[in-house]
Amino acid sequence: MMGAMAAALLASTAAQAQMKPEEMVETRQAGYQFMAWNMGKIKAQVIDGKEAYDQAKVAAAANTIAAIANSGMGALYSPETTTEQLGNKTRLKPEFFQNLEKAGQIGRDFSAAANQLASVAASGDQAAIKKAFGDVGGSCKSCHDNFRAER
């Protein structure tokens, strides 16, 4: 599995060479903010009941989350994009690059959870959507707990 991680890092070199570290951080933050906004749309309808359930809107939000999760955001991570280099412009701990196998597994788990959410959102099964929503949130938390610095 480490070979696959190394291949992914090598493949991301071209994208890294084209972007400055600050641009990489801004781009990945925008992706995560857009996913969070879409998670909020699902939460309002399926979890909190603050909005009437609209299966098409829930499915669209879930598909957006899955699309971003599978978009190759790993290319937006480099050792030059941590708190060590950029201070409070980012919350990525340098430990991320000392634990690439764990970081890669968390990323794969996140993509799998996002894909599952999109799949069950298409079915309209609200109980399954709630579970998958929780799994996506749990995968986000796992990365935050391990690799996100507090402010």
Accessible surface in RSA format (square Angstrom, percent):
REM  Atomic radii and reference values for relative SASA: ProtOr
REM  Chains: A
REM  Algorithm: Lee & Richards
REM  Probe-radius: 1.40
REM  Slices: 20
REM RES _ NUM      All-atoms   Total-Side   Main-Chain    Non-polar    All polar
REM                ABS   REL    ABS   REL    ABS   REL    ABS   REL    ABS   REL
RES MET A   1   155.60  80.6 105.07  69.5  50.53 120.3 100.00  85.0  55.60  73.7
RES MET A   2   100.10  51.8  95.91  63.5   4.19  10.0  96.56  82.1   3.54   4.7
RES GLY A   3    54.87  67.7   0.00   N/A  54.87  67.7  42.41 116.4  12.46  27.9
RES ALA A   4    60.72  55.8  43.34  66.9  17.38  39.5  51.18  72.1   9.54  25.3
RES MET A   5    26.61  13.8  24.65  16.3   1.96   4.7  17.85  15.2   8.76  11.6
RES ALA A   6    47.83  44.0  44.23  68.3   3.60   8.2  47.42  66.8   0.41   1.1
RES ALA A   7    58.39  53.7  50.17  77.4   8.22  18.7  54.05  76.1   4.34  11.5
RES ALA A   8    57.27  52.7  44.28  68.3  12.99  29.5  52.06  73.3   5.22  13.8
RES LEU A   9    56.29  31.3  52.10  37.3   4.19  10.5  52.56  36.9   3.73  10.0
RES LEU A  10   133.87  74.6 123.22  88.2  10.65  26.8 123.40  86.7  10.47  28.2
RES ALA A  11    79.78  73.4  49.99  77.1  29.79  67.8  62.83  88.5  16.95  44.9
RES SER A  12     8.16   6.9   4.81   6.4   3.35   7.7   8.04  17.1   0.12   0.2
RES THR A  13    71.36  50.8  71.22  72.2   0.14   0.3  61.60  82.7   9.77  14.8
RES ALA A  14    63.59  58.5  53.72  82.9   9.86  22.4  61.82  87.1   1.77   4.7
RES ALA A  15    35.78  32.9  29.64  45.7   6.14  14.0  34.22  48.2   1.56   4.1
RES GLN A  16    41.97  23.5  34.29  25.1   7.68  18.3  10.59  22.5  31.38  23.8
RES ALA A  17    88.42  81.3  44.94  69.4  43.48  98.9  57.48  80.9  30.94  82.0
RES GLN A  18   149.59  83.6 113.23  82.8  36.36  86.6  42.35  90.2 107.24  81.3
RES MET A  19    54.56  28.3  45.06  29.8   9.50  22.6  35.04  29.8  19.53  25.9
RES LYS A  20   138.95  67.8 135.72  83.3   3.23   7.7  81.36  73.2  57.59  61.3
RES PRO A  21    41.61  30.3  41.61  37.9   0.00   0.0  41.61  34.4   0.00   0.0
RES GLU A  22    64.01  36.8  61.80  46.8   2.21   5.3  28.14  54.4  35.87  29.3
RES GLU A  23    74.47  42.8  73.57  55.7   0.90   2.1  26.86  52.0  47.61  38.9
RES MET A  24     2.94   1.5   2.94   1.9   0.00   0.0   0.15   0.1   2.79   3.7
RES VAL A  25     3.20   2.1   3.20   2.9   0.00   0.0   3.20   2.8   0.00   0.0
RES GLU A  26   112.76  64.7 105.73  80.0   7.03  16.7  39.14  75.7  73.62  60.1
RES THR A  27    61.61  43.8  54.44  55.2   7.17  17.1  44.78  60.2  16.83  25.4
RES ARG A  28     9.84   4.1   9.84   5.0   0.00   0.0   1.25   1.7   8.58   5.2
RES GLN A  29    60.00  33.6  58.71  42.9   1.29   3.1  25.63  54.6  34.37  26.1
RES ALA A  30    55.09  50.6  49.23  76.0   5.86  13.3  51.18  72.1   3.91  10.4
RES GLY A  31    13.73  16.9   0.00   N/A  13.73  16.9  13.48  37.0   0.25   0.6
RES TYR A  32    89.92  42.0  85.32  48.5   4.60  12.0  66.69  50.1  23.23  28.6
RES GLN A  33   124.90  69.8 117.38  85.8   7.52  17.9  43.40  92.4  81.50  61.8
RES PHE A  34    95.93  48.0  92.59  57.4   3.34   8.7  95.45  57.9   0.49   1.4
RES MET A  35     9.39   4.9   9.39   6.2   0.00   0.0   9.39   8.0   0.00   0.0
RES ALA A  36    62.74  57.7  49.90  77.0  12.84  29.2  54.31  76.5   8.43  22.3
RES TRP A  37   147.28  59.1 137.00  66.3  10.28  24.1 118.67  63.3  28.61  46.4
RES ASN A  38     2.75   1.9   2.75   2.7   0.00   0.0   0.00   0.0   2.75   2.7
RES MET A  39    26.45  13.7  26.28  17.4   0.16   0.4  26.45  22.5   0.00   0.0
RES GLY A  40    35.68  44.0   0.00   N/A  35.68  44.0  29.55  81.1   6.13  13.7
RES LYS A  41    69.96  34.1  66.80  41.0   3.16   7.5  39.88  35.9  30.08  32.0
RES ILE A  42     0.06   0.0   0.00   0.0   0.06   0.1   0.06   0.0   0.00   0.0
RES LYS A  43    90.15  44.0  90.15  55.3   0.00   0.0  57.11  51.4  33.05  35.2
RES ALA A  44    15.92  14.6  14.78  22.8   1.14   2.6  15.62  22.0   0.30   0.8
RES GLN A  45    12.75   7.1   5.63   4.1   7.12  17.0   0.00   0.0  12.75   9.7
RES VAL A  46     6.84   4.5   0.00   0.0   6.84  16.5   0.08   0.1   6.76  18.3
RES ILE A  47    68.63  39.1  43.17  32.2  25.47  61.4  43.61  31.4  25.02  67.9
RES ASP A  48    59.08  41.4  26.83  26.7  32.25  76.3  11.23  26.4  47.85  47.7
RES GLY A  49    56.09  69.2   0.00   N/A  56.09  69.2  25.78  70.7  30.31  67.9
RES LYS A  50   163.63  79.8 126.27  77.5  37.36  89.0  81.55  73.4  82.08  87.4
RES GLU A  51    95.87  55.0  85.34  64.6  10.53  25.1  35.68  69.0  60.20  49.1
RES ALA A  52    93.17  85.7  66.18 102.1  26.98  61.4  77.88 109.7  15.28  40.5
RES TYR A  53    68.39  31.9  38.42  21.9  29.97  78.0  38.42  28.9  29.97  36.9
RES ASP A  54    52.05  36.5  47.02  46.8   5.02  11.9  18.17  42.8  33.88  33.8
RES GLN A  55    64.46  36.0  59.88  43.8   4.58  10.9  27.86  59.3  36.61  27.8
RES ALA A  56    70.02  64.4  59.33  91.6  10.69  24.3  64.01  90.1   6.01  15.9
RES LYS A  57   127.42  62.2 123.44  75.7   3.98   9.5  70.71  63.6  56.71  60.4
RES VAL A  58     0.76   0.5   0.00   0.0   0.76   1.8   0.76   0.7   0.00   0.0
RES ALA A  59    14.54  13.4  14.54  22.4   0.00   0.0  14.54  20.5   0.00   0.0
RES ALA A  60    55.70  51.2  48.45  74.8   7.25  16.5  54.47  76.7   1.23   3.3
RES ALA A  61     0.56   0.5   0.10   0.2   0.46   1.0   0.51   0.7   0.05   0.1
RES ALA A  62     0.01   0.0   0.00   0.0   0.01   0.0   0.00   0.0   0.01   0.0
RES ASN A  63    78.14  53.9  73.58  71.1   4.56  11.0  24.75  59.6  53.39  51.6
RES THR A  64    37.30  26.5  32.77  33.2   4.53  10.8  12.93  17.4  24.37  36.8
RES ILE A  65     0.68   0.4   0.68   0.5   0.00   0.0   0.68   0.5   0.00   0.0
RES ALA A  66    10.00   9.2   9.80  15.1   0.20   0.5  10.00  14.1   0.00   0.0
RES ALA A  67    64.42  59.2  48.50  74.8  15.92  36.2  59.01  83.1   5.41  14.3
RES ILE A  68    28.46  16.2  27.65  20.6   0.82   2.0  28.46  20.5   0.00   0.0
RES ALA A  69    14.89  13.7   0.00   0.0  14.89  33.9   1.84   2.6  13.05  34.6
RES ASN A  70    79.42  54.8  46.43  44.9  32.99  79.4  30.39  73.2  49.02  47.4
RES SER A  71    75.37  63.7  34.71  46.3  40.66  93.7  39.54  84.2  35.83  50.2
RES GLY A  72    49.29  60.8   0.00   N/A  49.29  60.8  39.96 109.6   9.34  20.9
RES MET A  73    21.93  11.4  17.91  11.9   4.02   9.6  17.02  14.5   4.91   6.5
RES GLY A  74    47.47  58.5   0.00   N/A  47.47  58.5  37.47 102.8  10.01  22.4
RES ALA A  75    22.17  20.4  19.00  29.3   3.16   7.2  19.00  26.8   3.16   8.4
RES LEU A  76    19.79  11.0  19.79  14.2   0.00   0.0  19.79  13.9   0.00   0.0
RES TYR A  77    26.57  12.4  26.33  15.0   0.24   0.6  15.50  11.7  11.07  13.6
RES SER A  78     3.16   2.7   2.83   3.8   0.33   0.8   2.02   4.3   1.14   1.6
RES PRO A  79    72.40  52.8  69.83  63.7   2.57   9.3  70.36  58.1   2.04  12.7
RES GLU A  80    90.75  52.1  89.99  68.1   0.76   1.8  39.87  77.1  50.89  41.5
RES THR A  81     0.00   0.0   0.00   0.0   0.00   0.0   0.00   0.0   0.00   0.0
RES THR A  82     2.13   1.5   2.13   2.2   0.00   0.0   1.51   2.0   0.61   0.9
RES THR A  83    37.62  26.8  29.35  29.8   8.27  19.7  18.87  25.3  18.75  28.3
RES GLU A  84   131.00  75.2  94.14  71.2  36.86  87.8  40.06  77.5  90.93  74.2
RES GLN A  85    90.88  50.8  56.14  41.0  34.74  82.7  35.43  75.4  55.45  42.1
RES LEU A  86    23.88  13.3  13.03   9.3  10.85  27.3  18.59  13.1   5.28  14.2
RES GLY A  87    38.21  47.1   0.00   N/A  38.21  47.1  34.97  96.0   3.24   7.2
RES ASN A  88   123.42  85.1 105.80 102.2  17.62  42.4  30.49  73.4  92.93  89.8
RES LYS A  89   123.91  60.5 110.14  67.6  13.77  32.8  77.52  69.8  46.40  49.4
RES THR A  90     4.02   2.9   2.49   2.5   1.53   3.6   0.00   0.0   4.02   6.1
RES ARG A  91    60.89  25.6  57.77  29.5   3.12   7.4  16.44  22.5  44.45  26.9
RES LEU A  92    14.84   8.3  10.33   7.4   4.51  11.3  12.84   9.0   2.00   5.4
RES LYS A  93    60.99  29.8  60.99  37.4   0.00   0.0  23.32  21.0  37.67  40.1
RES PRO A  94    31.67  23.1  29.42  26.8   2.24   8.2  29.87  24.7   1.80  11.2
RES GLU A  95    75.32  43.2  75.32  57.0   0.00   0.0  29.40  56.9  45.92  37.5
RES PHE A  96    23.57  11.8  23.57  14.6   0.00   0.0  23.57  14.3   0.00   0.0
RES PHE A  97    40.54  20.3  22.48  13.9  18.06  47.0  22.55  13.7  17.99  51.5
RES GLN A  98   135.13  75.6 100.04  73.1  35.09  83.6  46.46  98.9  88.67  67.2
RES ASN A  99    60.97  42.0  53.97  52.2   7.00  16.9   8.62  20.8  52.35  50.6
RES LEU A 100    32.00  17.8  27.86  19.9   4.14  10.4  27.86  19.6   4.14  11.1
RES GLU A 101   104.78  60.2 102.24  77.3   2.55   6.1  31.37  60.7  73.41  59.9
RES LYS A 102   103.72  50.6  96.13  59.0   7.60  18.1  60.73  54.7  43.00  45.8
RES ALA A 103     7.92   7.3   0.23   0.4   7.69  17.5   1.39   2.0   6.52  17.3
RES GLY A 104     9.01  11.1   0.00   N/A   9.01  11.1   8.06  22.1   0.95   2.1
RES GLN A 105    80.81  45.2  80.81  59.1   0.00   0.0  36.35  77.4  44.47  33.7
RES ILE A 106    15.29   8.7  14.77  11.0   0.53   1.3  15.29  11.0   0.00   0.0
RES GLY A 107    35.27  43.5   0.00   N/A  35.27  43.5  33.06  90.7   2.22   5.0
RES ARG A 108    88.18  37.0  79.98  40.8   8.21  19.5  67.24  91.9  20.94  12.7
RES ASP A 109    69.56  48.7  64.29  64.0   5.27  12.5  21.15  49.8  48.41  48.3
RES PHE A 110    27.53  13.8  27.53  17.0   0.00   0.0  27.53  16.7   0.00   0.0
RES SER A 111    22.88  19.3  22.88  30.5   0.00   0.0  12.11  25.8  10.77  15.1
RES ALA A 112    61.86  56.9  51.24  79.1  10.62  24.2  56.66  79.8   5.20  13.8
RES ALA A 113    13.79  12.7   7.02  10.8   6.77  15.4  13.04  18.4   0.75   2.0
RES ALA A 114     0.00   0.0   0.00   0.0   0.00   0.0   0.00   0.0   0.00   0.0
RES ASN A 115    68.26  47.1  62.31  60.2   5.95  14.3  26.79  64.5  41.47  40.1
RES GLN A 116    93.40  52.2  90.60  66.2   2.79   6.7  30.40  64.7  63.00  47.8
RES LEU A 117     0.00   0.0   0.00   0.0   0.00   0.0   0.00   0.0   0.00   0.0
RES ALA A 118    14.15  13.0  12.48  19.3   1.67   3.8  12.68  17.9   1.47   3.9
RES SER A 119    68.66  58.0  52.53  70.1  16.13  37.1  27.22  58.0  41.44  58.0
RES VAL A 120    18.33  12.1  17.51  15.8   0.82   2.0  18.33  15.9   0.00   0.0
RES ALA A 121     0.00   0.0   0.00   0.0   0.00   0.0   0.00   0.0   0.00   0.0
RES ALA A 122    70.38  64.7  46.63  72.0  23.75  54.0  48.84  68.8  21.54  57.0
RES SER A 123    80.59  68.1  37.84  50.5  42.75  98.5  48.34 102.9  32.24  45.2
RES GLY A 124    22.42  27.6   0.00   N/A  22.42  27.6   8.30  22.8  14.12  31.6
RES ASP A 125    73.37  51.4  63.38  63.1   9.99  23.6  26.18  61.6  47.19  47.1
RES GLN A 126    72.16  40.3  67.71  49.5   4.45  10.6  18.69  39.8  53.47  40.6
RES ALA A 127    75.72  69.6  62.01  95.7  13.71  31.2  65.61  92.4  10.11  26.8
RES ALA A 128    29.49  27.1  20.40  31.5   9.09  20.7  27.26  38.4   2.23   5.9
RES ILE A 129     0.00   0.0   0.00   0.0   0.00   0.0   0.00   0.0   0.00   0.0
RES LYS A 130   101.98  49.8  94.95  58.3   7.03  16.7  39.84  35.9  62.15  66.2
RES LYS A 131   139.05  67.8 127.84  78.4  11.21  26.7 112.01 100.8  27.04  28.8
RES ALA A 132     3.11   2.9   1.73   2.7   1.38   3.1   2.87   4.0   0.24   0.6
RES PHE A 133    27.19  13.6  27.16  16.8   0.03   0.1  27.16  16.5   0.03   0.1
RES GLY A 134    43.09  53.1   0.00   N/A  43.09  53.1  33.48  91.9   9.61  21.5
RES ASP A 135    62.96  44.1  53.75  53.5   9.21  21.8  19.91  46.9  43.05  42.9
RES VAL A 136     0.80   0.5   0.80   0.7   0.00   0.0   0.80   0.7   0.00   0.0
RES GLY A 137    29.23  36.0   0.00   N/A  29.23  36.0  24.47  67.2   4.76  10.7
RES GLY A 138    39.31  48.5   0.00   N/A  39.31  48.5  30.89  84.8   8.42  18.9
RES SER A 139    13.19  11.1   6.01   8.0   7.17  16.5  11.32  24.1   1.86   2.6
RES CYS A 140    44.04  33.3  39.08  43.6   4.97  11.7  16.99  43.0  27.06  29.2
RES LYS A 141   123.93  60.5 121.18  74.4   2.75   6.5  96.44  86.8  27.49  29.3
RES SER A 142    40.56  34.3  34.80  46.4   5.76  13.3  24.94  53.1  15.62  21.9
RES CYS A 143    40.27  30.5  40.27  44.9   0.00   0.0   9.18  23.3  31.09  33.5
RES HIS A 144    80.28  43.9  75.32  52.4   4.96  12.7  41.22  42.5  39.06  45.5
RES ASP A 145    87.34  61.2  57.68  57.4  29.66  70.1  27.47  64.6  59.87  59.7
RES ASN A 146    42.72  29.5  29.85  28.8  12.87  31.0   5.58  13.4  37.14  35.9
RES PHE A 147     5.95   3.0   4.50   2.8   1.46   3.8   4.96   3.0   0.99   2.8
RES ARG A 148    85.92  36.1  82.35  42.0   3.58   8.5  16.90  23.1  69.02  41.8
RES ALA A 149    21.54  19.8  20.82  32.1   0.72   1.6  21.54  30.3   0.00   0.0
RES GLU A 150   155.42  89.2 129.61  98.1  25.81  61.5  62.88 121.6  92.54  75.6
RES ARG A 151   174.20  73.1 100.68  51.3  73.52 175.1  84.21 115.1  89.99  54.5
END  Absolute sums over single chains surface
CHAIN  1 A     8306.9       6587.2       1719.7       4914.7       3392.2
END  Absolute sums over all chains
TOTAL          8306.9       6587.2       1719.7       4914.7       3392.2
